[in-house]
Amino acid sequence: MALYHVWFATKRRKWLLQGEVLDAAREEIANAASQHSIRIIEQEAIVDHVHLLVEVDDAPALAKAMNYVKGASARRIFKRFPELKLDAHTTSFWQAHYGSRLIPPEARATVTRYIRTQWERLEEFER
């Protein structure tokens, strides 16, 4: 098994992840992962993007997992908040791509801390 730090953003980096939508996104990402036995070790979302620490077999398994998690969570979020499509002027909740980095075991604590402290760095995104 391998650990990957994964990040992906809302379409056009719109600040959609706030309030009830933020809570729903966290919940739907976790639900989608759980339904397909995708192990999310750490998760945080902040205004326009998500960070995950995921344990999967390899890079192809990660691609498949992210395709499912992003697709299922987007459908479920739009189902819960149908007005988002109009308000955000988009039919896609997430951007098409994601970033990832293979994490060596000794870096797990550092990456976990980085993911958990996203909100402490919010002012960096406001500049």
N, CA, C and O of each residue as an XYZ file, in Angstrom:
508
protein
N       0.843     -1.179      0.000
C       0.000      0.000      0.000
C       0.891      1.245      0.000
O       1.990      1.259      0.554
N       0.369      2.282     -0.642
C       1.123      3.526     -0.748
C       0.268      4.693     -0.245
O      -0.957      4.682     -0.365
N       0.932      5.681      0.311
C       0.264      6.905      0.773
C       0.436      7.995     -0.268
O       1.533      8.211     -0.783
N      -0.657      8.678     -0.573
C      -0.617      9.795     -1.512
C      -1.275     11.010     -0.885
O      -2.349     10.908     -0.292
N      -0.631     12.156     -1.015
C      -1.253     13.437     -0.709
C      -1.910     13.877     -2.008
O      -1.248     14.007     -3.038
N      -3.217     14.105     -1.951
C      -3.991     14.460     -3.138
C      -4.678     15.796     -2.894
O      -5.147     16.068     -1.788
N      -4.736     16.631     -3.932
C      -5.456     17.892     -3.818
C      -6.197     18.149     -5.117
O      -5.715     17.813     -6.200
N      -7.372     18.747     -4.998
C      -8.158     19.124     -6.174
C      -9.029     20.307     -5.816
O      -9.324     20.545     -4.645
N      -9.436     21.045     -6.827
C     -10.119     22.323     -6.616
C     -11.515     22.328     -7.233
O     -11.859     21.506     -8.083
N     -12.291     23.283     -6.769
C     -13.592     23.514     -7.376
C     -13.383     24.085     -8.772
O     -12.325     24.638     -9.072
N     -14.378     23.950     -9.610
C     -14.301     24.472    -10.975
C     -14.008     25.968    -10.929
O     -14.674     26.720    -10.217
N     -13.031     26.379    -11.673
C     -12.584     27.770    -11.756
C     -12.219     28.359    -10.385
O     -12.283     29.571    -10.178
N     -11.840     27.480     -9.464
C     -11.421     27.876     -8.106
C     -12.440     28.786     -7.419
O     -12.075     29.651     -6.623
N     -13.702     28.584     -7.731
C     -14.754     29.357     -7.069
C     -14.824     28.970     -5.602
O     -14.597     27.815     -5.242
N     -15.135     29.927     -4.777
C     -15.216     29.720     -3.330
C     -16.561     29.089     -2.982
O     -17.415     29.741     -2.381
N     -16.749     27.846     -3.348
C     -18.012     27.147     -3.116
C     -18.023     26.379     -1.796
O     -19.089     26.038     -1.284
N     -16.853     26.109     -1.250
C     -16.746     25.259     -0.058
C     -16.812     26.106      1.210
O     -15.803     26.371      1.864
N     -18.030     26.518      1.530
C     -18.294     27.316      2.718
C     -19.642     26.894      3.292
O     -20.523     26.451      2.554
N     -19.801     27.028      4.589
C     -21.077     26.753      5.236
C     -21.573     25.333      5.018
O     -20.815     24.373      5.155
N     -22.847     25.208      4.677
C     -23.468     23.898      4.481
C     -22.843     23.127      3.320
O     -22.755     21.900      3.369
N     -22.413     23.828      2.291
C     -21.793     23.161      1.142
C     -20.457     22.547      1.559
O     -20.124     21.442      1.131
N     -19.697     23.250      2.383
C     -18.432     22.711      2.902
C     -18.688     21.430      3.681
O     -18.015     20.422      3.467
N     -19.657     21.469      4.581
C     -19.986     20.285      5.376
C     -20.438     19.132      4.482
O     -20.045     17.985      4.692
N     -21.262     19.442      3.490
C     -21.754     18.412      2.569
C     -20.610     17.830      1.749
O     -20.570     16.619      1.530
N     -19.685     18.658      1.293
C     -18.547     18.171      0.500
C     -17.701     17.205      1.326
O     -17.324     16.138      0.843
N     -17.405     17.577      2.566
C     -16.628     16.678      3.435
C     -17.349     15.339      3.599
O     -16.746     14.271      3.492
N     -18.634     15.425      3.859
C     -19.435     14.222      4.075
C     -19.511     13.356      2.824
O     -19.340     12.140      2.902
N     -19.764     13.966      1.679
C     -19.935     13.202      0.438
C     -18.623     12.599     -0.048
O     -18.620     11.505     -0.613
N     -17.521     13.289      0.161
C     -16.213     12.709     -0.182
C     -15.966     11.474      0.679
O     -15.556     10.429      0.172
N     -16.214     11.595      1.973
C     -16.024     10.458      2.880
C     -16.969      9.309      2.532
O     -16.558      8.149      2.543
N     -18.226      9.617      2.226
C     -19.196      8.573      1.863
C     -18.790      7.845      0.589
O     -18.832      6.616      0.527
N     -18.397      8.607     -0.425
C     -17.993      7.994     -1.694
C     -16.789      7.086     -1.489
O     -16.739      5.982     -2.031
N     -15.825      7.550     -0.709
C     -14.635      6.733     -0.443
C     -15.010      5.465      0.316
O     -14.537      4.376     -0.011
N     -15.839      5.605      1.305
C     -16.248      4.462      2.115
C     -16.970      3.402      1.281
O     -16.751      2.206      1.472
N     -17.814      3.832      0.375
C     -18.578      2.894     -0.448
C     -17.697      2.057     -1.360
O     -18.092      0.965     -1.769
N     -16.516      2.550     -1.682
C     -15.607      1.809     -2.560
C     -14.328      1.379     -1.837
O     -13.310      1.096     -2.468
N     -14.398      1.336     -0.527
C     -13.259      0.890      0.289
C     -11.977      1.654     -0.029
O     -10.889      1.079     -0.071
N     -12.124      2.955     -0.252
C     -10.977      3.839     -0.470
C     -10.625      4.408      0.894
O     -11.465      5.034      1.541
N      -9.402      4.198      1.335
C      -9.017      4.618      2.685
C      -8.491      6.046      2.677
O      -7.388      6.322      2.207
N      -9.320      6.954      3.217
C      -8.893      8.343      3.406
C      -8.406      8.462      4.848
O      -9.175      8.277      5.792
N      -7.152      8.766      5.001
C      -6.547      8.874      6.323
C      -6.771     10.259      6.902
O      -7.021     10.405      8.099
N      -6.682     11.265      6.065
C      -6.889     12.655      6.498
C      -7.593     13.402      5.373
O      -7.371     13.136      4.192
N      -8.446     14.343      5.767
C      -9.213     15.113      4.776
C      -9.478     16.507      5.310
O      -9.809     16.676      6.483
N      -9.334     17.508      4.450
C      -9.772     18.854      4.775
C     -10.125     19.582      3.493
O      -9.503     19.385      2.449
N     -11.126     20.418      3.597
C     -11.555     21.254      2.474
C     -11.510     22.696      2.942
O     -11.824     22.993      4.095
N     -11.124     23.583      2.054
C     -11.039     25.002      2.394
C     -11.454     25.820      1.180
O     -10.825     25.723      0.127
N     -12.447     26.579      1.304
C     -13.102     27.481      0.345
C     -13.105     27.062     -1.123
O     -14.161     27.090     -1.755
N     -11.967     26.678     -1.682
C     -11.947     26.366     -3.116
C     -11.164     25.102     -3.471
O     -10.972     24.809     -4.651
N     -10.708     24.347     -2.459
C      -9.984     23.119     -2.772
C     -10.015     22.141     -1.599
O     -10.392     22.489     -0.480
N      -9.606     20.913     -1.894
C      -9.622     19.807     -0.937
C      -8.242     19.168     -0.890
O      -7.565     19.053     -1.912
N      -7.834     18.758      0.298
C      -6.617     17.969      0.481
C      -7.006     16.645      1.099
O      -7.831     16.600      2.012
N      -6.421     15.571      0.611
C      -6.647     14.235      1.159
C      -5.312     13.530      1.350
O      -4.363     13.756      0.599
N      -5.253     12.687      2.348
C      -4.164     11.729      2.475
C      -4.825     10.375      2.293
O      -5.641      9.956      3.113
N      -4.466      9.690      1.207
C      -5.164      8.483      0.782
C      -4.184      7.319      0.750
O      -3.025      7.472      0.363
N      -4.669      6.160      1.161
C      -3.864      4.942      1.069
C      -4.485      4.044      0.003
O      -5.633      3.619      0.132
N      -3.725      3.762     -1.042
C      -4.163      2.906     -2.146
C      -3.008      2.001     -2.558
O      -1.885      2.150     -2.076
N      -3.298      1.064     -3.454
C      -2.260      0.123     -3.889
C      -1.155      0.790     -4.697
O       0.029      0.550     -4.458
N      -1.552      1.643     -5.671
C      -0.575      2.231     -6.581
C      -1.216      3.410     -7.319
O      -2.377      3.741     -7.079
N      -0.455      4.042     -8.218
C      -0.946      5.215     -8.946
C      -2.195      4.914     -9.789
O      -3.115      5.731     -9.786
N      -2.274      3.785    -10.509
C      -3.518      3.496    -11.238
C      -4.729      3.358    -10.310
O      -5.831      3.777    -10.660
N      -4.526      2.777     -9.141
C      -5.619      2.663     -8.173
C      -6.011      4.045     -7.658
O      -7.188      4.298     -7.399
N      -5.037      4.938     -7.507
C      -5.327      6.306     -7.075
C      -6.165      7.023     -8.116
O      -7.132      7.701     -7.769
N      -5.813      6.885     -9.384
C      -6.568      7.541    -10.458
C      -8.020      7.066    -10.464
O      -8.944      7.870    -10.582
N      -8.206      5.779    -10.338
C      -9.549      5.222    -10.305
C     -10.321      5.725     -9.081
O     -11.495      6.083     -9.184
N      -9.659      5.746     -7.936
C     -10.286      6.216     -6.703
C     -10.697      7.683     -6.798
O     -11.805      8.048     -6.408
N      -9.804      8.522     -7.317
C     -10.119      9.949     -7.408
C     -11.224     10.210     -8.424
O     -12.062     11.090     -8.221
N     -11.229      9.455     -9.507
C     -12.305      9.584    -10.485
C     -13.655      9.300     -9.823
O     -14.626     10.031    -10.021
N     -13.695      8.248     -9.050
C     -14.940      7.896     -8.385
C     -15.303      8.920     -7.307
O     -16.435      9.404     -7.278
N     -14.373      9.254     -6.432
C     -14.653     10.164     -5.321
C     -15.108     11.530     -5.836
O     -16.094     12.082     -5.347
N     -14.400     12.070     -6.808
C     -14.773     13.387     -7.328
C     -16.121     13.332     -8.040
O     -16.960     14.211     -7.843
N     -16.337     12.320     -8.858
C     -17.595     12.215     -9.600
C     -18.791     12.011     -8.696
O     -19.799     12.704     -8.832
N     -18.691     11.070     -7.776
C     -19.810     10.771     -6.879
C     -20.087     11.944     -5.952
O     -21.247     12.294     -5.738
N     -19.057     12.553     -5.401
C     -19.290     13.671     -4.481
C     -19.902     14.866     -5.207
O     -20.780     15.531     -4.658
N     -19.460     15.149     -6.421
C     -20.028     16.267     -7.184
C     -21.508     16.038     -7.465
O     -22.323     16.942     -7.284
N     -21.855     14.833     -7.907
C     -23.273     14.528     -8.179
C     -24.119     14.705     -6.931
O     -25.206     15.280     -6.981
N     -23.619     14.213     -5.831
C     -24.383     14.276     -4.573
C     -24.492     15.703     -4.045
O     -25.528     16.087     -3.502
N     -23.436     16.482     -4.200
C     -23.483     17.886     -3.759
C     -24.502     18.649     -4.591
O     -25.317     19.391     -4.042
N     -24.469     18.478     -5.908
C     -25.439     19.170     -6.768
C     -26.865     18.700     -6.491
O     -27.809     19.479     -6.623
N     -27.027     17.442     -6.110
C     -28.359     16.949     -5.775
C     -28.874     17.614     -4.501
O     -30.055     17.948     -4.397
N     -27.985     17.800     -3.542
C     -28.362     18.447     -2.280
C     -28.538     19.951     -2.422
O     -29.360     20.550     -1.729
N     -27.770     20.563     -3.317
C     -27.801     22.012     -3.514
C     -27.946     22.327     -5.004
O     -26.995     22.808     -5.620
N     -29.114     22.068     -5.596
C     -29.279     22.260     -7.042
C     -29.054     23.713     -7.496
O     -28.713     23.955     -8.653
N     -29.240     24.651     -6.606
C     -29.049     26.063     -6.961
C     -27.576     26.398     -7.229
O     -27.281     27.425     -7.841
N     -26.656     25.549     -6.781
C     -25.234     25.809     -7.006
C     -24.878     25.894     -8.489
O     -24.023     26.689     -8.880
N     -25.525     25.086     -9.301
C     -25.223     25.118    -10.742
C     -25.498     26.502    -11.307
O     -24.724     27.013    -12.117
N     -26.586     27.102    -10.883
C     -26.934     28.440    -11.362
C     -26.068     29.503    -10.692
O     -25.528     30.385    -11.360
N     -25.940     29.414     -9.370
C     -25.170     30.413     -8.631
C     -23.709     30.444     -9.062
O     -23.113     31.516     -9.161
N     -23.140     29.293     -9.316
C     -21.720     29.206     -9.677
C     -21.496     29.261    -11.188
O     -20.354     29.300    -11.646
N     -22.577     29.264    -11.957
C     -22.487     29.289    -13.426
C     -21.616     28.152    -13.951
O     -20.723     28.360    -14.773
N     -21.898     26.940    -13.458
C     -21.113     25.784    -13.882
C     -21.943     24.516    -13.790
O     -22.880     24.429    -12.996
N     -21.598     23.551    -14.597
C     -22.236     22.239    -14.495
C     -21.273     21.215    -13.892
O     -21.627     20.050    -13.716
N     -20.057     21.658    -13.580
C     -19.051     20.792    -12.949
C     -18.681     21.385    -11.602
O     -18.378     22.574    -11.501
N     -18.706     20.563    -10.576
C     -18.346     21.080     -9.258
C     -16.833     21.137     -9.088
O     -16.299     22.122     -8.578
N     -16.143     20.085     -9.514
C     -14.687     20.002     -9.364
C     -13.992     20.246    -10.703
O     -14.569     19.990    -11.760
N     -12.757     20.741    -10.658
C     -11.933     20.804    -11.859
C     -11.659     19.382    -12.324
O     -11.749     18.437    -11.540
N     -11.328     19.233    -13.589
C     -11.146     17.896    -14.161
C      -9.955     17.145    -13.572
O     -10.001     15.919    -13.468
N      -8.919     17.830    -13.194
C      -7.681     17.166    -12.774
C      -7.482     17.245    -11.269
O      -8.238     17.910    -10.561
N      -6.473     16.570    -10.802
C      -6.065     16.634     -9.398
C      -4.547     16.539     -9.356
O      -3.910     16.072    -10.300
N      -3.991     16.986     -8.259
C      -2.562     16.840     -8.044
C      -2.325     15.766     -7.004
O      -3.172     15.537     -6.141
N      -1.189     15.111     -7.077
C      -0.876     14.094     -6.073
C       0.628     13.956     -5.920
O       1.405     14.273     -6.820
N       1.004     13.477     -4.761
C       2.409     13.209     -4.479
C       2.490     11.968     -3.603
O       1.774     11.851     -2.609
N       3.354     11.057     -3.973
C       3.620      9.868     -3.171
C       4.323     10.313     -1.888
O       5.296     11.065     -1.937
N       3.829      9.847     -0.748
C       4.359     10.278      0.543
C       5.127      9.129      1.201
O       4.560      8.060      1.429
N       6.403      9.338      1.506
C       7.142      8.296      2.218
C       6.619      8.197      3.652
O       6.146      9.192      4.202
N       6.694      7.024      4.260
C       6.160      6.835      5.617
C       6.664      7.863      6.632
O       5.918      8.284      7.516
N       7.915      8.261      6.504
C       8.471      9.213      7.474
C       7.887     10.625      7.337
O       8.058     11.444      8.240
N       7.211     10.922      6.240
C       6.607     12.245      6.033
C       5.118     12.274      6.384
O       4.470     13.315      6.275
N       4.587     11.139      6.799
C       3.139     11.064      7.070
C       2.679     12.112      8.085
O       1.683     12.797      7.850
N       3.373     12.246      9.186
C       2.969     13.201     10.224
C       3.001     14.638      9.704
O       2.114     15.431     10.019
N       4.002     14.969      8.922
C       4.119     16.317      8.370
C       2.963     16.620      7.428
O       2.370     17.696      7.498
N       2.643     15.683      6.554
C       1.547     15.888      5.601
C       0.205     15.940      6.336
O      -0.660     16.748      5.997
N       0.038     15.099      7.318
C      -1.193     15.121      8.115
C      -1.373     16.483      8.770
O      -2.465     17.049      8.728
N      -0.332     17.007      9.364
C      -0.387     18.330     10.000
C      -0.696     19.414      8.965
O      -1.500     20.308      9.226
N      -0.069     19.337      7.809
C      -0.325     20.308      6.740
C      -1.803     20.297      6.343
O      -2.416     21.355      6.202
N      -2.371     19.109      6.163
C      -3.772     19.001      5.769
C      -4.682     19.541      6.867
O      -5.624     20.281      6.582
N      -4.412     19.183      8.100
C      -5.256     19.616      9.224
C      -5.233     21.117      9.459
O      -6.184     21.667     10.014
N      -4.175     21.783      9.051
C      -4.038     23.215      9.351
C      -4.351     24.121      8.154
O      -3.901     25.266      8.116
N      -5.100     23.631      7.200
C      -5.433     24.436      6.022
C      -6.100     25.760      6.389
O      -5.757     26.801      5.828
N      -7.032     25.731      7.310
C      -7.770     26.956      7.659
C      -6.878     27.996      8.318
O      -7.196     29.185      8.281
N      -5.782     27.585      8.912
C      -4.861     28.532      9.529
C      -4.137     29.366      8.478
O      -3.603     30.431      8.785
N      -4.120     28.884      7.246
C      -3.436     29.588      6.157
C      -4.416     30.256      5.185
O      -4.039     30.594      4.063
N      -5.658     30.447      5.605
C      -6.661     31.026      4.721
C      -6.243     32.373      4.170
O      -6.519     32.673      3.009
N      -5.584     33.193      4.974
C      -5.194     34.527      4.516
C      -4.265     34.479      3.305
O      -4.203     35.442      2.541
N      -3.540     33.368      3.120
C      -2.691     33.219      1.937
C      -3.523     33.190      0.659
O      -3.056     33.617     -0.397
N      -4.757     32.685      0.753
C      -5.618     32.571     -0.411
C      -6.363     33.862     -0.691
O      -6.883     34.052     -1.790
N      -6.422     34.753      0.293
C      -7.174     35.985      0.138
C      -6.341     37.082     -0.514
O      -6.880     38.131     -0.864
N      -5.055     36.864     -0.682
C      -4.180     37.893     -1.247
C      -4.336     38.000     -2.739
O      -3.670     38.820     -3.371
